Amino acid sequence: MYIEVKTTLGTEDSSFFISANELEKSELYAENYYLYRVYEFDMKNVQGKYSVRKGSLEDLCLIPQTYRVDLKEKNANEESDN
């Protein structure tokens, strides 16, 4: 069983971020992957509501937000240009 927990202060339908690795795991282990979505979290009272979603998160991911930066590749290109 794979469990991912995401917490926000907003409502259940508030946007939140997941990593490429988290998305990949949800696809790879869809039959045993669970997202526990904690929302309307009250930090003062340490309470919130939650919902559970089973399976891949692929259909929920609309916009890529994370990019890999590889400075070694950039430096190699700059050196070859000189």
C-alpha positions as MATLAB code, in Angstrom:
seq = 'MYIEVKTTLGTEDSSFFISANELEKSELYAENYYLYRVYEFDMKNVQGKYSVRKGSLEDLCLIPQTYRVDLKEKNANEESDN';
ca = [
       0.000    0.000    0.000;
       1.257    3.465   -0.933;
      -0.178    6.481    0.867;
       0.394   10.119   -0.025;
      -0.982   12.871    2.236;
      -1.570   16.410    0.982;
      -2.803   19.134    3.324;
      -4.121   22.622    2.581;
      -5.910   25.329    4.510;
      -8.431   25.748    1.692;
     -11.469   23.768    0.655;
     -11.423   20.219   -0.668;
     -11.216   21.425   -4.257;
      -8.264   23.769   -3.614;
      -5.285   23.165   -5.877;
      -2.134   21.601   -4.476;
       1.192   20.399   -5.843;
       2.617   16.944   -6.334;
       6.037   16.027   -7.630;
       6.748   14.123  -10.831;
       7.846   11.233   -8.611;
       4.544   11.236   -6.719;
       2.614   11.216   -9.994;
       4.755    8.390  -11.349;
       4.220    6.300   -8.205;
       0.458    6.843   -8.402;
       0.481    5.503  -11.965;
       2.868    2.622  -11.302;
       1.057    1.431   -8.171;
      -2.479    2.587   -9.034;
      -4.158   -0.483   -7.532;
      -2.509    0.178   -4.159;
      -2.063    3.965   -4.214;
      -4.115    6.206   -1.922;
      -4.185    9.982   -1.712;
      -5.353   11.258    1.657;
      -6.486   14.833    1.040;
      -6.576   16.875    4.255;
      -8.329   20.206    3.720;
      -9.718   23.121    5.733;
      -6.850   22.426    8.092;
      -6.958   24.528   11.250;
      -3.370   24.953   12.421;
      -4.393   26.355   15.804;
      -6.548   23.353   16.712;
      -4.613   20.883   14.539;
      -7.817   19.659   12.915;
      -9.101   19.268    9.410;
     -11.419   17.348    7.157;
     -10.204   14.655    4.798;
     -11.119   12.575    1.784;
      -9.450    9.536    0.246;
      -8.873    8.854   -3.449;
      -7.572    5.528   -4.746;
      -5.567    5.086   -7.938;
      -3.577    7.154  -10.394;
      -3.558   10.934  -10.080;
      -2.846   11.393  -13.795;
      -6.328   12.677  -14.654;
      -6.030   15.387  -11.967;
      -2.665   16.774  -13.074;
      -3.311   19.590  -15.513;
      -0.254   21.845  -15.586;
       3.403   20.801  -15.155;
       4.991   23.001  -12.487;
       8.418   21.480  -11.887;
      11.426   21.477  -14.174;
      14.852   19.920  -13.827;
      17.828   22.257  -14.065;
      21.109   20.732  -15.186;
      23.941   23.246  -14.946;
      26.514   20.662  -16.045;
      24.792   20.450  -19.436;
      24.736   24.253  -19.747;
      28.399   24.563  -18.755;
      29.423   21.878  -21.267;
      27.602   23.764  -24.040;
      29.227   27.064  -23.067;
      32.702   25.517  -23.046;
      32.225   24.018  -26.505;
      31.075   27.396  -27.852;
      34.313   29.137  -26.787;
];
